[in-house]
Amino acid sequence: PPKPKPPQAPPPANVRRDVPALPGIGKKDVDDISKNRNMAFEDPFAAAKKDPKGAVIMGRKAHDEKAPTPIPDYIVSGSLTAVQIFIVFNILTFVAVITVYGTYLPPSAVYPTYAATIVGLVANLGFFESVKCVVVACLAMVHDESEKRDTEMRARRMRMEMKAQRFQQKRRFIVSGGSAAG
């Protein structure tokens, strides 16, 4: 197969190849950047390789730092109370609006309001609650599966430990030169 060749014709008049992309950066600078690209990468574990004990000490120091102080109980209970007051206020406001404007609905708007209420109840209690139940059931199934897998792994680990202990005891018995028959 023929090898591709660079274009033999000169570039169009509006294209100038000799001008650098940025002023002050020449071809040599670009070559230097590409040669030194891998040199600029700094190994994040270089300090740990040079001084492993110091890295462990720094890790312990970072681990042993004090955790932030917990939020005081009065702030937690106050914020919960504020949320409850806000919700009760909204409910009372909505009940007041429904009471004031609902009693003065014209007869032609009463039945559509009942129909909208029934459709809303069916949608909320029927569809959304069903979806919620399905999601909760799926989460419970996943939780049970993960617990079952963890139990199996724990049992397998214990069997492997027991097998290793038996193997070590058998090896000690053989190395000590004792045998049951002789």
FIKOLZA-1660 file (N, C-alpha, C; in steps of 0.1 Angstrom, whole numbers, plus 5000, padded with zeros to 4 digits):
% residues 182
   i   px   py   pz ch aa at
   1 5008 4988 5000  A  P  N
   1 5000 5000 5000  A  P CA
   1 5009 5012 5000  A  P  C
   2 5004 5023 4993  A  P  N
   2 5012 5035 4992  A  P CA
   2 5012 5042 5006  A  P  C
   3 5023 5048 5009  A  K  N
   3 5024 5056 5022  A  K CA
   3 5018 5070 5019  A  K  C
   4 5011 5075 5029  A  P  N
   4 5006 5089 5027  A  P CA
   4 5018 5099 5027  A  P  C
   5 5016 5109 5019  A  K  N
   5 5027 5119 5018  A  K CA
   5 5021 5133 5023  A  K  C
   6 5030 5141 5028  A  P  N
   6 5025 5154 5032  A  P CA
   6 5021 5162 5019  A  P  C
   7 5012 5172 5021  A  P  N
   7 5008 5180 5009  A  P CA
   7 5020 5186 5002  A  P  C
   8 5020 5185 4989  A  Q  N
   8 5031 5191 4981  A  Q CA
   8 5028 5206 4977  A  Q  C
   9 5015 5209 4977  A  A  N
   9 5012 5223 4973  A  A CA
   9 5014 5232 4985  A  A  C
  10 5017 5245 4982  A  P  N
  10 5018 5254 4994  A  P CA
  10 5004 5256 5000  A  P  C
  11 5004 5260 5013  A  P  N
  11 4991 5262 5019  A  P CA
  11 4984 5275 5014  A  P  C
  12 4971 5276 5016  A  P  N
  12 4964 5288 5011  A  P CA
  12 4970 5300 5017  A  P  C
  13 4967 5311 5011  A  A  N
  13 4973 5324 5015  A  A CA
  13 4969 5328 5029  A  A  C
  14 4957 5324 5033  A  N  N
  14 4953 5329 5047  A  N CA
  14 4958 5320 5058  A  N  C
  15 4966 5309 5055  A  V  N
  15 4971 5300 5065  A  V CA
  15 4986 5302 5066  A  V  C
  16 4991 5306 5077  A  R  N
  16 5005 5308 5079  A  R CA
  16 5010 5298 5090  A  R  C
  17 5019 5288 5085  A  R  N
  17 5023 5278 5094  A  R CA
  17 5035 5282 5102  A  R  C
  18 5042 5292 5099  A  D  N
  18 5054 5295 5106  A  D CA
  18 5052 5304 5118  A  D  C
  19 5040 5309 5120  A  V  N
  19 5036 5317 5131  A  V CA
  19 5032 5308 5143  A  V  C
  20 5038 5310 5155  A  P  N
  20 5034 5302 5167  A  P CA
  20 5020 5305 5171  A  P  C
  21 5014 5296 5178  A  A  N
  21 5001 5298 5183  A  A CA
  21 5000 5309 5193  A  A  C
  22 5010 5310 5201  A  L  N
  22 5010 5321 5211  A  L CA
  22 5023 5328 5209  A  L  C
  23 5023 5341 5210  A  P  N
  23 5035 5349 5208  A  P CA
  23 5045 5345 5219  A  P  C
  24 5058 5343 5215  A  G  N
  24 5068 5340 5224  A  G CA
  24 5071 5325 5225  A  G  C
  25 5062 5317 5219  A  I  N
  25 5064 5302 5220  A  I CA
  25 5068 5297 5206  A  I  C
  26 5080 5292 5205  A  G  N
  26 5085 5287 5193  A  G CA
  26 5084 5272 5192  A  G  C
  27 5090 5266 5181  A  K  N
  27 5089 5252 5179  A  K CA
  27 5098 5245 5190  A  K  C
  28 5109 5251 5193  A  K  N
  28 5118 5245 5203  A  K CA
  28 5111 5244 5217  A  K  C
  29 5103 5254 5220  A  D  N
  29 5096 5254 5233  A  D CA
  29 5086 5243 5233  A  D  C
  30 5079 5241 5222  A  V  N
  30 5069 5231 5222  A  V CA
  30 5075 5217 5223  A  V  C
  31 5087 5215 5217  A  D  N
  31 5094 5203 5218  A  D CA
  31 5099 5200 5232  A  D  C
  32 5104 5211 5239  A  D  N
  32 5108 5209 5253  A  D CA
  32 5096 5206 5262  A  D  C
  33 5085 5212 5260  A  I  N
  33 5073 5209 5268  A  I CA
  33 5069 5194 5266  A  I  C
  34 5069 5190 5253  A  S  N
  34 5065 5176 5251  A  S CA
  34 5075 5166 5257  A  S  C
  35 5088 5169 5257  A  K  N
  35 5098 5160 5262  A  K CA
  35 5097 5160 5277  A  K  C
  36 5094 5171 5284  A  N  N
  36 5094 5172 5298  A  N CA
  36 5080 5169 5304  A  N  C
  37 5071 5166 5296  A  R  N
  37 5057 5164 5301  A  R CA
  37 5056 5153 5312  A  R  C
  38 5063 5142 5310  A  N  N
  38 5063 5131 5320  A  N CA
  38 5071 5135 5332  A  N  C
  39 5080 5144 5331  A  M  N
  39 5089 5147 5342  A  M CA
  39 5081 5156 5352  A  M  C
  40 5071 5163 5347  A  A  N
  40 5063 5172 5356  A  A CA
  40 5054 5164 5366  A  A  C
  41 5051 5151 5362  A  F  N
  41 5042 5143 5371  A  F CA
  41 5049 5140 5384  A  F  C
  42 5042 5143 5395  A  E  N
  42 5047 5141 5408  A  E CA
  42 5040 5129 5414  A  E  C
  43 5048 5119 5419  A  D  N
  43 5042 5108 5425  A  D CA
  43 5036 5111 5438  A  D  C
  44 5023 5109 5440  A  P  N
  44 5017 5112 5453  A  P CA
  44 5022 5104 5465  A  P  C
  45 5028 5092 5462  A  F  N
  45 5034 5084 5472  A  F CA
  45 5049 5085 5474  A  F  C
  46 5055 5095 5468  A  A  N
  46 5069 5096 5468  A  A CA
  46 5074 5098 5483  A  A  C
  47 5067 5106 5491  A  A  N
  47 5071 5109 5504  A  A CA
  47 5070 5096 5513  A  A  C
  48 5059 5088 5510  A  A  N
  48 5058 5076 5518  A  A CA
  48 5069 5066 5514  A  A  C
  49 5073 5066 5502  A  K  N
  49 5084 5057 5498  A  K CA
  49 5097 5061 5504  A  K  C
  50 5100 5074 5505  A  K  N
  50 5112 5079 5511  A  K CA
  50 5113 5077 5526  A  K  C
  51 5101 5080 5533  A  D  N
  51 5101 5079 5547  A  D CA
  51 5088 5072 5551  A  D  C
  52 5088 5058 5551  A  P  N
  52 5076 5051 5555  A  P CA
  52 5071 5054 5569  A  P  C
  53 5080 5054 5578  A  K  N
  53 5076 5057 5592  A  K CA
  53 5070 5070 5594  A  K  C
  54 5076 5080 5588  A  G  N
  54 5070 5094 5588  A  G CA
  54 5056 5094 5582  A  G  C
  55 5054 5087 5571  A  A  N
  55 5041 5087 5565  A  A CA
  55 5031 5080 5574  A  A  C
  56 5035 5070 5581  A  V  N
  56 5025 5063 5590  A  V CA
  56 5022 5073 5602  A  V  C
  57 5032 5080 5607  A  I  N
  57 5030 5089 5618  A  I CA
  57 5020 5101 5613  A  I  C
  58 5023 5106 5601  A  M  N
  58 5014 5116 5596  A  M CA
  58 5000 5111 5594  A  M  C
  59 4998 5098 5589  A  G  N
  59 4985 5093 5588  A  G CA
  59 4978 5091 5601  A  G  C
  60 4986 5087 5611  A  R  N
  60 4980 5086 5624  A  R CA
  60 4976 5100 5630  A  R  C
  61 4984 5109 5627  A  K  N
  61 4981 5123 5632  A  K CA
  61 4968 5128 5625  A  K  C
  62 4967 5125 5612  A  A  N
  62 4955 5130 5605  A  A CA
  62 4943 5122 5610  A  A  C
  63 4945 5109 5614  A  H  N
  63 4934 5101 5619  A  H CA
  63 4929 5105 5633  A  H  C
  64 4939 5109 5641  A  D  N
  64 4936 5112 5655  A  D CA
  64 4932 5127 5657  A  D  C
  65 4931 5135 5647  A  E  N
  65 4927 5148 5648  A  E CA
  65 4913 5148 5654  A  E  C
  66 4910 5159 5662  A  K  N
  66 4897 5160 5668  A  K CA
  66 4886 5162 5658  A  K  C
  67 4876 5154 5660  A  A  N
  67 4864 5156 5652  A  A CA
  67 4857 5169 5655  A  A  C
  68 4849 5175 5646  A  P  N
  68 4843 5187 5650  A  P CA
  68 4833 5185 5661  A  P  C
  69 4831 5195 5669  A  T  N
  69 4822 5194 5681  A  T CA
  69 4807 5191 5676  A  T  C
  70 4800 5183 5682  A  P  N
  70 4786 5180 5678  A  P CA
  70 4777 5193 5680  A  P  C
  71 4767 5193 5673  A  I  N
  71 4757 5204 5674  A  I CA
  71 4750 5203 5687  A  I  C
  72 4749 5213 5695  A  P  N
  72 4742 5212 5708  A  P CA
  72 4727 5208 5706  A  P  C
  73 4722 5201 5717  A  D  N
  73 4709 5196 5716  A  D CA
  73 4698 5207 5715  A  D  C
  74 4700 5218 5721  A  Y  N
  74 4690 5228 5721  A  Y CA
  74 4689 5234 5706  A  Y  C
  75 4700 5234 5699  A  I  N
  75 4699 5238 5685  A  I CA
  75 4691 5228 5677  A  I  C
  76 4694 5215 5679  A  V  N
  76 4687 5205 5671  A  V CA
  76 4672 5205 5674  A  V  C
  77 4669 5205 5687  A  S  N
  77 4655 5205 5691  A  S CA
  77 4648 5218 5686  A  S  C
  78 4655 5229 5687  A  G  N
  78 4649 5242 5682  A  G CA
  78 4647 5242 5667  A  G  C
  79 4656 5236 5659  A  S  N
  79 4654 5236 5645  A  S CA
  79 4642 5226 5641  A  S  C
  80 4641 5215 5649  A  L  N
  80 4630 5206 5646  A  L CA
  80 4617 5213 5650  A  L  C
  81 4617 5220 5661  A  T  N
  81 4604 5227 5665  A  T CA
  81 4601 5238 5654  A  T  C
  82 4611 5245 5649  A  A  N
  82 4608 5255 5639  A  A CA
  82 4602 5249 5626  A  A  C
  83 4607 5237 5622  A  V  N
  83 4601 5230 5610  A  V CA
  83 4587 5226 5613  A  V  C
  84 4584 5221 5625  A  Q  N
  84 4571 5217 5628  A  Q CA
  84 4561 5229 5628  A  Q  C
  85 4566 5240 5634  A  I  N
  85 4557 5252 5634  A  I CA
  85 4555 5257 5620  A  I  C
  86 4565 5256 5611  A  F  N
  86 4563 5260 5598  A  F CA
  86 4552 5252 5591  A  F  C
  87 4553 5238 5593  A  I  N
  87 4544 5229 5586  A  I CA
  87 4530 5231 5592  A  I  C
  88 4528 5233 5605  A  V  N
  88 4515 5235 5611  A  V CA
  88 4509 5249 5605  A  V  C
  89 4518 5259 5604  A  F  N
  89 4513 5272 5599  A  F CA
  89 4508 5270 5585  A  F  C
  90 4515 5263 5576  A  N  N
  90 4511 5261 5563  A  N CA
  90 4498 5253 5562  A  N  C
  91 4496 5243 5570  A  I  N
  91 4484 5235 5570  A  I CA
  91 4472 5244 5574  A  I  C
  92 4474 5252 5585  A  L  N
  92 4463 5261 5589  A  L CA
  92 4460 5271 5579  A  L  C
  93 4470 5276 5572  A  T  N
  93 4468 5286 5561  A  T CA
  93 4460 5280 5550  A  T  C
  94 4463 5268 5546  A  F  N
  94 4456 5261 5535  A  F CA
  94 4442 5258 5539  A  F  C
  95 4440 5253 5551  A  V  N
  95 4426 5250 5556  A  V CA
  95 4418 5263 5556  A  V  C
  96 4424 5274 5560  A  A  N
  96 4417 5287 5560  A  A CA
  96 4413 5291 5546  A  A  C
  97 4422 5290 5537  A  V  N
  97 4419 5294 5523  A  V CA
  97 4408 5285 5517  A  V  C
  98 4409 5272 5520  A  I  N
  98 4399 5263 5515  A  I CA
  98 4385 5266 5521  A  I  C
  99 4385 5269 5534  A  T  N
  99 4373 5272 5541  A  T CA
  99 4366 5285 5536  A  T  C
 100 4375 5295 5534  A  V  N
 100 4369 5308 5530  A  V CA
 100 4364 5307 5515  A  V  C
 101 4373 5302 5506  A  Y  N
 101 4369 5302 5492  A  Y CA
 101 4360 5290 5489  A  Y  C
 102 4362 5279 5496  A  G  N
 102 4354 5267 5493  A  G CA
 102 4339 5268 5496  A  G  C
 103 4336 5277 5506  A  T  N
 103 4321 5278 5509  A  T CA
 103 4314 5287 5499  A  T  C
 104 4322 5295 5491  A  Y  N
 104 4315 5304 5481  A  Y CA
 104 4317 5299 5467  A  Y  C
 105 4320 5286 5465  A  L  N
 105 4321 5281 5451  A  L CA
 105 4307 5281 5445  A  L  C
 106 4307 5285 5432  A  P  N
 106 4294 5283 5425  A  P CA
 106 4290 5269 5423  A  P  C
 107 4278 5265 5422  A  P  N
 107 4274 5251 5421  A  P CA
 107 4280 5244 5409  A  P  C
 108 4284 5251 5399  A  S  N
 108 4290 5244 5387  A  S CA
 108 4304 5240 5390  A  S  C
 109 4311 5246 5401  A  A  N
 109 4325 5242 5404  A  A CA
 109 4326 5232 5415  A  A  C
 110 4314 5229 5422  A  V  N
 110 4315 5220 5433  A  V CA
 110 4319 5205 5429  A  V  C
 111 4312 5200 5419  A  Y  N
 111 4314 5186 5415  A  Y CA
 111 4328 5185 5408  A  Y  C
 112 4333 5194 5400  A  P  N
 112 4347 5192 5395  A  P CA
 112 4357 5193 5407  A  P  C
 113 4354 5200 5417  A  T  N
 113 4363 5200 5429  A  T CA
 113 4363 5187 5436  A  T  C
 114 4351 5181 5437  A  Y  N
 114 4350 5167 5443  A  Y CA
 114 4358 5157 5434  A  Y  C
 115 4356 5158 5421  A  A  N
 115 4363 5149 5412  A  A CA
 115 4378 5150 5413  A  A  C
 116 4383 5163 5414  A  A  N
 116 4397 5165 5415  A  A CA
 116 4402 5160 5428  A  A  C
 117 4395 5161 5439  A  T  N
 117 4399 5155 5452  A  T CA
 117 4400 5140 5451  A  T  C
 118 4390 5134 5445  A  I  N
 118 4390 5119 5444  A  I CA
 118 4402 5115 5435  A  I  C
 119 4404 5122 5424  A  V  N
 119 4416 5118 5415  A  V CA
 119 4429 5120 5423  A  V  C
 120 4430 5130 5430  A  G  N
 120 4442 5133 5438  A  G CA
 120 4444 5122 5449  A  G  C
 121 4434 5118 5455  A  L  N
 121 4435 5107 5465  A  L CA
 121 4439 5094 5459  A  L  C
 122 4433 5091 5448  A  V  N
 122 4436 5078 5441  A  V CA
 122 4451 5079 5436  A  V  C
 123 4455 5090 5431  A  A  N
 123 4469 5091 5426  A  A CA
 123 4479 5090 5438  A  A  C
 124 4476 5098 5448  A  N  N
 124 4486 5098 5459  A  N CA
 124 4486 5085 5467  A  N  C
 125 4474 5080 5471  A  L  N
 125 4473 5068 5479  A  L CA
 125 4475 5055 5471  A  L  C
 126 4470 5055 5459  A  G  N
 126 4471 5043 5450  A  G CA
 126 4485 5042 5444  A  G  C
 127 4488 5051 5436  A  F  N
 127 4501 5050 5428  A  F CA
 127 4513 5053 5436  A  F  C
 128 4514 5064 5442  A  F  N
 128 4526 5068 5449  A  F CA
 128 4529 5059 5461  A  F  C
 129 4519 5055 5468  A  E  N
 129 4522 5046 5480  A  E CA
 129 4526 5032 5475  A  E  C
 130 4520 5028 5463  A  S  N
 130 4524 5015 5458  A  S CA
 130 4539 5015 5454  A  S  C
 131 4543 5026 5447  A  V  N
 131 4557 5027 5443  A  V CA
 131 4566 5027 5455  A  V  C
 132 4562 5035 5465  A  K  N
 132 4570 5035 5478  A  K CA
 132 4571 5021 5484  A  K  C
 133 4560 5014 5484  A  C  N
 133 4561 5000 5490  A  C CA
 133 4570 4991 5481  A  C  C
 134 4570 4992 5468  A  V  N
 134 4579 4984 5460  A  V CA
 134 4593 4988 5462  A  V  C
 135 4596 5001 5463  A  V  N
 135 4610 5005 5466  A  V CA
 135 4615 5000 5479  A  V  C
 136 4606 5001 5490  A  V  N
 136 4610 4996 5503  A  V CA
 136 4613 4981 5503  A  V  C
 137 4604 4974 5495  A  A  N
 137 4606 4959 5494  A  A CA
 137 4619 4956 5487  A  A  C
 138 4622 4963 5477  A  C  N
 138 4635 4961 5469  A  C CA
 138 4647 4964 5478  A  C  C
 139 4646 4975 5486  A  L  N
 139 4657 4978 5495  A  L CA
 139 4659 4967 5506  A  L  C
 140 4648 4962 5511  A  A  N
 140 4649 4951 5521  A  A CA
 140 4655 4938 5515  A  A  C
 141 4651 4935 5502  A  M  N
 141 4657 4924 5495  A  M CA
 141 4672 4925 5493  A  M  C
 142 4676 4937 5489  A  V  N
 142 4690 4939 5487  A  V CA
 142 4698 4938 5500  A  V  C
 143 4692 4944 5511  A  H  N
 143 4698 4943 5524  A  H CA
 143 4699 4929 5529  A  H  C
 144 4689 4921 5527  A  D  N
 144 4689 4907 5531  A  D CA
 144 4700 4899 5523  A  D  C
 145 4701 4902 5510  A  E  N
 145 4711 4895 5501  A  E CA
 145 4725 4899 5506  A  E  C
 146 4727 4912 5509  A  S  N
 146 4741 4915 5513  A  S CA
 146 4744 4909 5527  A  S  C
 147 4734 4908 5536  A  E  N
 147 4737 4902 5549  A  E CA
 147 4740 4887 5547  A  E  C
 148 4732 4881 5538  A  K  N
 148 4735 4866 5535  A  K CA
 148 4749 4864 5529  A  K  C
 149 4753 4873 5520  A  R  N
 149 4766 4872 5514  A  R CA
 149 4777 4874 5524  A  R  C
 150 4775 4884 5533  A  D  N
 150 4784 4887 5544  A  D CA
 150 4785 4875 5553  A  D  C
 151 4774 4869 5557  A  T  N
 151 4774 4857 5565  A  T CA
 151 4782 4845 5559  A  T  C
 152 4779 4843 5546  A  E  N
 152 4787 4833 5539  A  E CA
 152 4802 4836 5539  A  E  C
 153 4805 4848 5536  A  M  N
 153 4820 4852 5536  A  M CA
 153 4826 4850 5550  A  M  C
 154 4819 4853 5560  A  R  N
 154 4824 4851 5574  A  R CA
 154 4826 4837 5577  A  R  C
 155 4816 4828 5573  A  A  N
 155 4817 4814 5575  A  A CA
 155 4829 4808 5567  A  A  C
 156 4830 4813 5555  A  R  N
 156 4841 4808 5546  A  R CA
 156 4855 4812 5553  A  R  C
 157 4856 4824 5558  A  R  N
 157 4868 4829 5564  A  R CA
 157 4871 4820 5576  A  R  C
 158 4861 4817 5584  A  M  N
 158 4863 4809 5596  A  M CA
 158 4868 4795 5592  A  M  C
 159 4861 4789 5582  A  R  N
 159 4865 4776 5577  A  R CA
 159 4880 4776 5573  A  R  C
 160 4884 4786 5565  A  M  N
 160 4898 4787 5561  A  M CA
 160 4907 4789 5572  A  M  C
 161 4903 4796 5583  A  E  N
 161 4912 4798 5594  A  E CA
 161 4914 4784 5602  A  E  C
 162 4902 4777 5603  A  M  N
 162 4903 4764 5609  A  M CA
 162 4912 4754 5601  A  M  C
 163 4910 4755 5588  A  K  N
 163 4918 4746 5580  A  K CA
 163 4933 4750 5581  A  K  C
 164 4936 4762 5582  A  A  N
 164 4950 4766 5583  A  A CA
 164 4956 4762 5597  A  A  C
 165 4947 4763 5607  A  Q  N
 165 4952 4758 5620  A  Q CA
 165 4954 4743 5620  A  Q  C
 166 4945 4735 5614  A  R  N
 166 4948 4721 5613  A  R CA
 166 4960 4718 5605  A  R  C
 167 4962 4725 5594  A  F  N
 167 4974 4723 5586  A  F CA
 167 4987 4726 5594  A  F  C
 168 4987 4737 5602  A  Q  N
 168 4998 4740 5610  A  Q CA
 168 5001 4729 5621  A  Q  C
 169 4990 4725 5627  A  Q  N
 169 4991 4714 5637  A  Q CA
 169 4997 4701 5631  A  Q  C
 170 4992 4698 5619  A  K  N
 170 4996 4686 5613  A  K CA
 170 5011 4687 5609  A  K  C
 171 5015 4699 5604  A  R  N
 171 5029 4701 5600  A  R CA
 171 5038 4701 5612  A  R  C
 172 5033 4706 5624  A  R  N
 172 5041 4706 5636  A  R CA
 172 5043 4691 5640  A  R  C
 173 5033 4683 5639  A  F  N
 173 5033 4669 5643  A  F CA
 173 5043 4662 5635  A  F  C
 174 5043 4664 5621  A  I  N
 174 5052 4657 5612  A  I CA
 174 5066 4662 5614  A  I  C
 175 5068 4675 5616  A  V  N
 175 5082 4680 5618  A  V CA
 175 5088 4675 5631  A  V  C
 176 5079 4674 5642  A  S  N
 176 5085 4669 5654  A  S CA
 176 5089 4654 5654  A  S  C
 177 5085 4648 5643  A  G  N
 177 5090 4634 5641  A  G CA
 177 5081 4624 5648  A  G  C
 178 5070 4628 5653  A  G  N
 178 5061 4618 5660  A  G CA
 178 5051 4613 5650  A  G  C
 179 5047 4601 5651  A  S  N
 179 5037 4596 5643  A  S CA
 179 5028 4586 5651  A  S  C
 180 5016 4585 5648  A  A  N
 180 5007 4577 5656  A  A CA
 180 5011 4563 5655  A  A  C
 181 5016 4558 5644  A  A  N
 181 5018 4543 5643  A  A CA
 181 5032 4540 5648  A  A  C
 182 5041 4549 5648  A  G  N
 182 5054 4544 5651  A  G CA
 182 5062 4551 5661  A  G  C
% end
